[in-house]
Amino acid sequence: MFALVATDSAPAGQRSAVAESLQTAVPKAAKAFQPNPMPIGVERLKKRAEFLRVASVRRKWAAPGMVLQAARDTSPGRANAVRVGFTVTKKVGNAVVRNRIKRRLRAVAQEIIPDHAEAGWDFVLIGRAKTKDRKFDELKSDLHAALGKVGAAASPRRTAT
């Protein structure tokens, strides 16, 4: 894949070592990169206009660990998709703290949203200062309760008995 080695300038003994190290390094890096860790059926909000549209609906619930904003997505072709965006303001802390909070929110959303959110909704999870220190189980219960409060919780699935 990336076996570009200057064979004219490298001595004969070093050519194979350089080529071998390039061939082993590239597959490891490719395996480590995963572009979208969200489950199938859950997409990401990335554009500012999408975040502003969700905020303009003014349907939100504040929990100790996060704020959830929700809006039904009425665009054609997205009736079965759930989209999630994450944000943390600079008031919460420096970049390291904000990124840690976003990682925690992504992990909570990965567990809760695919099973407990109704399809056809867009969500924005806003991190708060307490998100950093809150227990993970409490964050999950915050998100689960917030989904119910904004009216986006999926109806309980019946199991065949």
Residue pairs with C-beta under 8 A, 6 or more apart in sequence:
1 23
1 26
2 22
2 26
3 19
3 22
3 23
4 22
5 15
5 18
5 19
5 22
7 15
10 18
36 44
37 106
37 110
38 44
38 84
38 106
38 109
38 110
39 110
39 114
41 80
41 81
41 82
41 114
41 119
42 81
42 82
42 83
42 84
42 109
42 110
42 113
42 114
43 81
43 82
43 83
43 84
44 83
44 84
44 85
45 51
45 54
45 83
45 84
45 85
45 122
45 124
46 85
50 83
50 85
50 122
51 85
51 87
51 124
53 71
53 122
54 69
54 70
54 71
54 85
54 122
54 123
54 124
55 69
55 124
56 71
57 69
57 70
57 71
57 72
59 69
59 70
59 71
59 150
59 151
60 67
60 68
60 69
60 70
60 150
61 67
61 68
61 145
61 146
61 149
61 150
63 142
63 143
63 145
63 146
64 128
64 130
64 134
64 138
64 142
65 128
65 130
65 131
65 134
65 138
65 139
65 142
65 143
66 105
66 108
66 125
66 126
66 127
66 128
66 131
66 139
66 142
66 143
66 146
67 125
67 126
67 128
68 123
68 124
68 125
68 126
68 143
68 146
68 147
68 150
69 123
69 124
69 126
70 121
70 122
70 123
70 124
70 147
70 150
70 151
70 152
71 121
71 122
72 120
72 121
72 122
73 81
73 83
73 120
73 121
73 122
78 120
79 119
79 120
80 119
80 120
81 119
81 120
82 113
82 114
82 117
82 118
82 119
82 120
82 121
82 122
82 123
83 121
83 122
83 123
84 109
84 113
84 122
84 123
84 124
84 125
85 122
85 123
85 124
85 125
86 102
86 105
86 106
86 109
86 124
86 125
86 127
87 102
87 124
87 125
87 126
87 127
88 98
88 101
88 102
88 126
88 127
88 131
89 126
90 98
91 129
92 98
92 101
92 127
92 128
92 129
92 131
92 132
93 101
93 129
93 132
97 132
98 127
100 132
101 127
101 131
101 132
102 127
104 127
104 131
104 132
104 136
104 139
105 125
105 127
105 131
105 139
107 136
108 125
108 136
108 139
108 140
108 143
109 123
109 125
109 143
111 140
112 140
112 143
112 144
112 147
113 123
113 143
113 147
115 154
116 144
116 147
116 153
116 154
117 123
117 147
117 152
117 153
117 154
118 152
118 153
118 154
118 155
119 154
121 152
123 152
125 143
131 139
134 142
144 153
147 153
